[in-house]
Amino acid sequence: MKNILSIIGLVFALAAFAPVLVLAAPPANDAFDSPTVLSGFPVTANGTNVDATLEPDEPLPVSRWWEDAAASVWFRWTSPTTGPVQIDTLGSDFDTMLAVWRGNELISLELLADNDQFGGGGQSAVFISASADVTYQIAVYGWSASRGLITLNITNDVTSKISGTVTGPDGTTPLQGIEATAYQWTGSWWEWFNSATPTPTASTPSAGYPPAPTGYSSKTGRTATTLPRFYDNAPDLDSGTDIVVPAETTVTGIDASLANASKISGTVTGPDGTTPLQGIEATAYQWTGSWWEWFNSGYTDANGEYTIGGLPAGTYRVQFEDWQNGDYLTEVYDNAPDLDSGTDIVVPAETTVTGIDASLANASKISGTVTGPDGTTLLQDIQATAYRWNDSGSYWEWVRSDNTDANGEYTIGGLPAGTYRVQFEDWQNGDYLTEVYDNAPDLDSGTDIVVPAETTVTGIDASLANASKISGTVTGPDGTTLLQDIQATAYRWNDSGSYWEWVRSDNTDANGEYTIGGLPAGTYRSSSMTGRTATTLPRFTTTRRTSTPARTLSCPPKRPSPASMLPWRASRRRPRRVLWP
């Protein structure tokens, strides 16, 4: 159960009243045993994942970095037909993740297909070969803290496809679980488009594409035993072979024979050098000539053992991090505080380098409670972030973050001894102003927090003020057609840097509406722009909009008018982890 703004509270907030917190219930289809049952074909269903949860025994897809999957709801569909089917969340108003399973019990589901982003957008799509009278379990997740209104579509699959077979070094042994990813040329770079994983027969399931895409390249994912390759037997995208895909066509024979990979393995223990630590991330970094670049990772098991696979021959350094609990300090092999002072690990071809062990020291922590303006109302999902001054770069450097729970409490772990400042941000709803401890508007004017070694510093609390918001509607050139997934961004003039500085963004929903929250009082300019595959031109408002304290300014829809393209900064949204840097 979570404390969130009710629909009524949202309406009042948009009318410039203070937020109203109520105790909300999960959606009716939050649990696997109580799904929304769908019938017919094609079929479209609507729903929400606001206040949805993950069940204790709920499986998550593993073909990608699915630790960010959250807030799932379930749909159940029995196919009345046999043939290719597209299942997607296109039309949803938040960043979704999607998986299709087969089976009747939560703990024994078989994953058929999953997808995070389809075509570079925030929604998802999967493609399956459906069989008549077979029941499919469909889970829709929110990426990270994303929640909103769901549109789930089940339709005929009329997309183009790429298919092939993946084998081992002998060219014969089929390999299961290898991810094949298609990249499309944008004119400037190769952009991820869609992925698929092989069936038990190692024949890659169809990966769907829009009509008549051209110039695709395909790669395999990193696994513990084989090296990634791009079609046709190339080491990277730039040297790969183009695959021209006509409309409504399946291009077959895009096969790969993967070479054996090298590995790094070891054991991670606590400060006593004996107690095995589970859930520690071990990451291999490779030197690019200018920096240490992430290459691949593995997690320790109950015995403290890890294996990092998919490595070509080369020189690496391995970093150990306790992201799960923050009880232990980050360390680089061999007992170094950072990558620059770590020890090189030379990895020959087709070899497992063992004995890369670590004994992690206890970490310090910072904890506290975050409340609303009244100093009493507990705030959930407020991000608390610890920053440390970087002398060489002369800036406040991100160290670690945590979100407040239902009791408004947070704990930032994994900290070495040092001096920190803590910033509080309402990224989820934008109902409250960003604040730095102790009641400061920014990091430069915040209060230092001295953290001794192996100590939890408590009482680093905050009482956040209500924020202002800017809202409006975005339409097409006719001034009537509502546009979805248009990014609206608020900018504020930076006097010291003499540029318009990014403050906050929001995407339009199915009604073309957006709300940019978390704004302090001030004068702003707002822009509306689409992504790289856009069909509309970005536009900036020609008039400045002054946001007053704790108010929502409603901007009526209007036809875009010409404006000078002002300098802008990209969205601060946390980048998604990908398998291939």
ZAMARGU-4260 file (C-alpha; in steps of 0.2 Angstrom, whole numbers, plus 5000, padded with zeros to 4 digits):
<rodrens>
0) 5000/5000/5000 | 5007/5017/4996 | 5003/5035/5000 | 5000/5044/4983 | 4989/5058/4976
5) 4972/5053/4973 | 4963/5058/4957 | 4954/5071/4967 | 4970/5077/4975 | 4978/5079/4957
10) 4963/5089/4951 | 4965/5101/4966 | 4984/5101/4964 | 4981/5107/4946 | 4969/5120/4953
15) 4984/5127/4964 | 4978/5119/4980 | 4990/5109/4991 | 4992/5091/4988 | 4980/5079/4997
20) 4987/5062/5002 | 4976/5047/5003 | 4978/5029/5006 | 4977/5020/4989 | 4974/5002/4984
25) 4983/4992/4970 | 4974/4989/4953 | 4962/4975/4953 | 4974/4965/4941 | 4989/4968/4952
30) 4991/4950/4956 | 4994/4936/4944 | 4979/4926/4951 | 4967/4941/4947 | 4971/4946/4929
35) 4961/4956/4917 | 4954/4943/4906 | 4953/4947/4887 | 4944/4939/4873 | 4943/4941/4854
40) 4955/4947/4841 | 4961/4960/4838 | 4958/4967/4856 | 4962/4983/4865 | 4962/4984/4884
45) 4965/4999/4896 | 4971/5000/4914 | 4983/5007/4925 | 4998/5002/4936 | 4997/5016/4948
50) 5000/5008/4965 | 5004/4991/4957 | 5017/4980/4966 | 5028/4965/4962 | 5023/4949/4970
55) 5036/4940/4981 | 5037/4925/4969 | 5035/4935/4953 | 5047/4930/4940 | 5055/4944/4929
60) 5062/4943/4912 | 5081/4941/4912 | 5086/4945/4893 | 5089/4963/4898 | 5093/4973/4913
65) 5076/4970/4921 | 5081/4975/4939 | 5072/4991/4934 | 5055/4982/4931 | 5042/4988/4944
70) 5023/4990/4947 | 5017/4975/4936 | 4999/4971/4932 | 4992/4956/4923 | 4981/4952/4908
75) 4976/4935/4902 | 4972/4931/4884 | 4966/4915/4875 | 4970/4916/4857 | 4956/4912/4845
80) 4967/4911/4831 | 4984/4904/4825 | 4997/4915/4817 | 5009/4930/4820 | 5003/4942/4833
85) 5009/4959/4839 | 5006/4963/4858 | 5011/4981/4862 | 5008/4995/4875 | 5008/5009/4861
90) 4996/5023/4867 | 5001/5021/4886 | 5006/5037/4894 | 5021/5031/4903 | 5037/5021/4901
95) 5032/5003/4900 | 5040/4986/4900 | 5031/4971/4893 | 5032/4952/4894 | 5022/4937/4888
100) 5022/4921/4897 | 5014/4904/4896 | 5009/4893/4911 | 4995/4893/4924 | 5006/4896/4940
105) 5016/4911/4944 | 5031/4901/4950 | 5033/4890/4934 | 5029/4903/4920 | 5038/4901/4904
110) 5044/4917/4896 | 5040/4918/4877 | 5044/4936/4873 | 5049/4953/4882 | 5053/4970/4877
115) 5058/4987/4886 | 5058/5000/4872 | 5051/4997/4855 | 5058/5008/4841 | 5068/5019/4853
120) 5052/5025/4861 | 5045/5023/4879 | 5032/5010/4875 | 5035/4991/4871 | 5030/4978/4859
125) 5033/4959/4857 | 5029/4947/4843 | 5024/4929/4845 | 5017/4915/4835 | 5000/4912/4843
130) 4991/4896/4843 | 4972/4894/4844 | 4965/4890/4861 | 4982/4893/4870 | 4981/4905/4885
135) 4995/4918/4886 | 4999/4928/4902 | 5004/4946/4899 | 5013/4957/4911 | 5014/4976/4909
140) 5028/4984/4920 | 5033/5002/4924 | 5051/5006/4920 | 5059/5011/4937 | 5046/5022/4945
145) 5035/5025/4930 | 5017/5023/4932 | 5001/5028/4923 | 4987/5023/4911 | 4990/5008/4901
150) 4984/5004/4883 | 4987/4986/4878 | 4984/4981/4860 | 4984/4963/4853 | 4983/4964/4834
155) 4989/4955/4818 | 5008/4956/4816 | 5011/4964/4799 | 5028/4970/4803 | 5044/4965/4794
160) 5056/4953/4802 | 5074/4947/4803 | 5077/4929/4807 | 5091/4916/4808 | 5100/4903/4818
165) 5114/4905/4831 | 5127/4892/4834 | 5143/4889/4843 | 5161/4889/4837 | 5158/4873/4827
170) 5144/4881/4817 | 5133/4866/4821 | 5128/4867/4840 | 5113/4878/4842 | 5114/4891/4856
175) 5099/4895/4866 | 5096/4912/4875 | 5107/4922/4864 | 5100/4940/4861 | 5099/4946/4843
180) 5097/4965/4842 | 5093/4975/4826 | 5100/4993/4824 | 5094/5005/4812 | 5105/5018/4804
185) 5098/5036/4808 | 5110/5045/4796 | 5122/5048/4809 | 5123/5033/4821 | 5116/5015/4823
190) 5101/5016/4834 | 5094/5001/4844 | 5077/4996/4837 | 5072/4979/4844 | 5078/4963/4850
195) 5073/4944/4851 | 5080/4929/4860 | 5081/4911/4852 | 5068/4897/4855 | 5075/4881/4862
200) 5078/4875/4844 | 5090/4891/4842 | 5080/4898/4828 | 5078/4916/4832 | 5060/4922/4834
205) 5054/4935/4823 | 5058/4953/4829 | 5045/4965/4822 | 5049/4981/4812 | 5038/4995/4804
210) 5035/4994/4786 | 5050/4995/4774 | 5065/4999/4786 | 5082/4997/4778 | 5100/4997/4783
215) 5099/4985/4798 | 5113/4977/4807 | 5111/4963/4819 | 5121/4958/4835 | 5121/4944/4848
220) 5121/4948/4866 | 5134/4945/4879 | 5134/4928/4888 | 5145/4919/4899 | 5152/4907/4886
225) 5152/4916/4869 | 5158/4932/4861 | 5146/4945/4854 | 5147/4946/4835 | 5138/4958/4822
230) 5132/4951/4806 | 5142/4945/4796 | 5155/4940/4808 | 5160/4958/4812 | 5167/4964/4829
235) 5157/4980/4829 | 5142/4989/4821 | 5153/5000/4810 | 5161/4985/4802 | 5145/4975/4801
240) 5135/4970/4785 | 5119/4980/4781 | 5103/4970/4780 | 5089/4978/4769 | 5072/4974/4775
245) 5057/4977/4763 | 5040/4980/4769 | 5030/4965/4776 | 5044/4953/4773 | 5054/4941/4783
250) 5072/4942/4779 | 5079/4924/4784 | 5096/4917/4785 | 5104/4930/4796 | 5114/4917/4805
255) 5129/4919/4817 | 5142/4907/4823 | 5149/4913/4840 | 5167/4911/4846 | 5170/4905/4864
260) 5172/4919/4876 | 5184/4922/4891 | 5179/4924/4909 | 5184/4932/4925 | 5179/4923/4942
265) 5182/4925/4960 | 5174/4926/4978 | 5168/4941/4988 | 5168/4941/5007 | 5165/4953/5021
270) 5179/4962/5031 | 5183/4946/5040 | 5189/4938/5024 | 5178/4923/5027 | 5159/4928/5027
275) 5153/4926/5009 | 5143/4941/5002 | 5128/4938/4990 | 5122/4951/4978 | 5138/4960/4976
280) 5140/4966/4958 | 5157/4963/4950 | 5160/4973/4934 | 5174/4971/4921 | 5180/4987/4914
285) 5192/4988/4898 | 5204/5002/4894 | 5199/5012/4879 | 5214/5022/4878 | 5206/5037/4887
290) 5195/5029/4901 | 5190/5013/4909 | 5174/5008/4900 | 5160/4996/4907 | 5161/4979/4898
295) 5151/4966/4907 | 5145/4962/4925 | 5140/4947/4936 | 5133/4945/4953 | 5139/4935/4968
300) 5128/4920/4973 | 5125/4913/4990 | 5143/4907/4991 | 5150/4924/4987 | 5155/4918/4970
305) 5154/4927/4953 | 5158/4925/4935 | 5159/4938/4922 | 5158/4931/4905 | 5158/4936/4887
310) 5175/4944/4887 | 5187/4945/4872 | 5205/4944/4876 | 5212/4960/4884 | 5216/4969/4899
315) 5203/4973/4912 | 5200/4980/4930 | 5186/4973/4941 | 5176/4983/4953 | 5165/4977/4967
320) 5149/4986/4972 | 5135/4983/4985 | 5121/4991/4976 | 5108/4981/4985 | 5110/4986/5003
325) 5125/4998/5003 | 5132/4989/5018 | 5150/4988/5011 | 5162/5000/5002 | 5165/4999/4984
330) 5182/4991/4980 | 5193/4988/4964 | 5204/4973/4963 | 5216/4972/4971 | 5210/4982/4987
335) 5210/4999/4978 | 5197/5013/4981 | 5195/5017/4962 | 5198/5011/4944 | 5213/5022/4942
340) 5222/5014/4956 | 5217/4996/4953 | 5227/4981/4946 | 5227/4976/4928 | 5220/4958/4924
345) 5227/4951/4908 | 5214/4939/4900 | 5220/4928/4886 | 5208/4921/4873 | 5196/4907/4878
350) 5202/4907/4896 | 5194/4909/4913 | 5205/4919/4925 | 5201/4914/4942 | 5205/4920/4960
355) 5200/4938/4957 | 5194/4940/4975 | 5189/4954/4986 | 5186/4957/5005 | 5175/4972/5006
360) 5175/4984/5021 | 5160/4990/5030 | 5152/5006/5023 | 5145/5022/5031 | 5127/5028/5029
365) 5117/5043/5029 | 5099/5042/5034 | 5084/5053/5038 | 5065/5057/5035 | 5057/5068/5022
370) 5040/5076/5026 | 5029/5089/5017 | 5028/5108/5021 | 5019/5104/5037 | 5034/5095/5044
375) 5022/5080/5048 | 5016/5072/5032 | 5028/5058/5027 | 5033/5058/5009 | 5036/5043/4998
380) 5047/5041/4983 | 5058/5056/4986 | 5075/5054/4980 | 5089/5058/4993 | 5106/5059/4985
385) 5123/5061/4993 | 5136/5072/4984 | 5154/5074/4988 | 5165/5089/4982 | 5177/5085/4968
390) 5193/5095/4970 | 5200/5091/4953 | 5184/5095/4943 | 5177/5109/4955 | 5160/5102/4956
395) 5148/5092/4968 | 5150/5074/4962 | 5135/5061/4963 | 5140/5047/4975 | 5124/5037/4979
400) 5105/5039/4980 | 5090/5031/4989 | 5071/5034/4988 | 5060/5037/5003 | 5049/5023/5008
405) 5031/5023/5014 | 5037/5030/5031 | 5046/5044/5022 | 5063/5036/5027 | 5078/5034/5017
410) 5096/5027/5019 | 5110/5031/5008 | 5123/5017/5010 | 5140/5012/5002 | 5148/5028/5008
415) 5167/5030/5013 | 5172/5042/5026 | 5171/5060/5020 | 5161/5076/5019 | 5144/5076/5010
420) 5129/5086/5005 | 5112/5078/5003 | 5099/5084/4990 | 5081/5079/4990 | 5071/5078/4974
425) 5053/5074/4969 | 5056/5066/4952 | 5040/5056/4952 | 5027/5069/4954 | 5035/5086/4955
430) 5024/5091/4969 | 5038/5097/4980 | 5053/5108/4977 | 5070/5102/4977 | 5080/5105/4993
435) 5097/5103/5000 | 5101/5099/5018 | 5098/5110/5028 | 5084/5119/5020 | 5095/5126/5006
440) 5090/5129/4988 | 5105/5121/4980 | 5121/5111/4983 | 5133/5127/4984 | 5123/5134/4999
445) 5120/5117/5008 | 5126/5111/5024 | 5141/5099/5025 | 5138/5082/5033 | 5154/5074/5041
450) 5153/5055/5040 | 5165/5045/5050 | 5171/5028/5044 | 5159/5013/5047 | 5146/5025/5055
455) 5127/5029/5051 | 5124/5047/5052 | 5105/5049/5056 | 5093/5064/5057 | 5097/5071/5040
460) 5079/5076/5038 | 5070/5088/5026 | 5053/5096/5025 | 5049/5100/5007 | 5039/5115/5001
465) 5026/5114/4988 | 5032/5116/4970 | 5024/5126/4956 | 5019/5118/4939 | 5017/5123/4921
470) 5004/5113/4911 | 4997/5114/4893 | 4991/5104/4878 | 5001/5101/4862 | 4993/5099/4845
475) 4998/5097/4827 | 4998/5110/4814 | 4979/5111/4813 | 4978/5116/4831 | 4966/5102/4835
480) 4975/5085/4833 | 4981/5080/4850 | 4999/5074/4850 | 5006/5061/4862 | 5024/5058/4868
485) 5029/5076/4864 | 5043/5081/4877 | 5038/5098/4885 | 5053/5106/4894 | 5055/5121/4905
490) 5070/5132/4904 | 5076/5146/4915 | 5089/5159/4911 | 5106/5156/4919 | 5114/5173/4922
495) 5132/5166/4927 | 5132/5155/4911 | 5122/5166/4900 | 5111/5152/4893 | 5094/5145/4895
500) 5096/5130/4907 | 5086/5114/4908 | 5075/5113/4923 | 5062/5099/4921 | 5053/5090/4907
505) 5037/5080/4905 | 5029/5070/4890 | 5012/5073/4883 | 4999/5059/4887 | 4985/5052/4875
510) 4976/5069/4877 | 4991/5079/4872 | 4992/5086/4889 | 5008/5088/4900 | 5012/5095/4917
515) 5030/5100/4921 | 5031/5100/4940 | 5045/5103/4953 | 5047/5121/4948 | 5052/5135/4960
520) 5045/5153/4957 | 5053/5161/4943 | 5052/5165/4924 | 5053/5151/4912 | 5052/5147/4893
525) 5045/5130/4888 | 5049/5120/4872 | 5039/5106/4864 | 5050/5093/4855 | 5049/5075/4849
530) 5062/5062/4848 | 5074/5057/4834 | 5061/5049/4823 | 5050/5064/4824 | 5037/5070/4812
535) 5035/5087/4819 | 5047/5101/4822 | 5052/5107/4840 | 5045/5123/4845 | 5049/5135/4860
540) 5035/5147/4867 | 5038/5165/4862 | 5032/5172/4878 | 5040/5170/4895 | 5029/5161/4908
545) 5031/5167/4926 | 5028/5153/4939 | 5022/5159/4955 | 5024/5149/4972 | 5013/5133/4973
550) 5003/5137/4957 | 5000/5127/4941 | 5000/5138/4926 | 4988/5132/4912 | 4994/5136/4895
555) 4980/5134/4882 | 4983/5124/4866 | 4988/5135/4851 | 4997/5133/4835 | 5016/5133/4836
560) 5024/5150/4831 | 5041/5153/4825 | 5054/5155/4839 | 5073/5156/4839 | 5081/5140/4844
565) 5089/5143/4861 | 5103/5134/4868 | 5097/5119/4878 | 5103/5105/4889 | 5097/5087/4887
570) 5085/5078/4899 | 5092/5073/4916 | 5083/5057/4916 | 5094/5043/4922 | 5101/5033/4907
575) 5095/5015/4905 | 5108/5002/4907 | 5111/4992/4891 | 5120/4976/4887 | 5131/4984/4874
580) 5140/5001/4878
</rodrens>
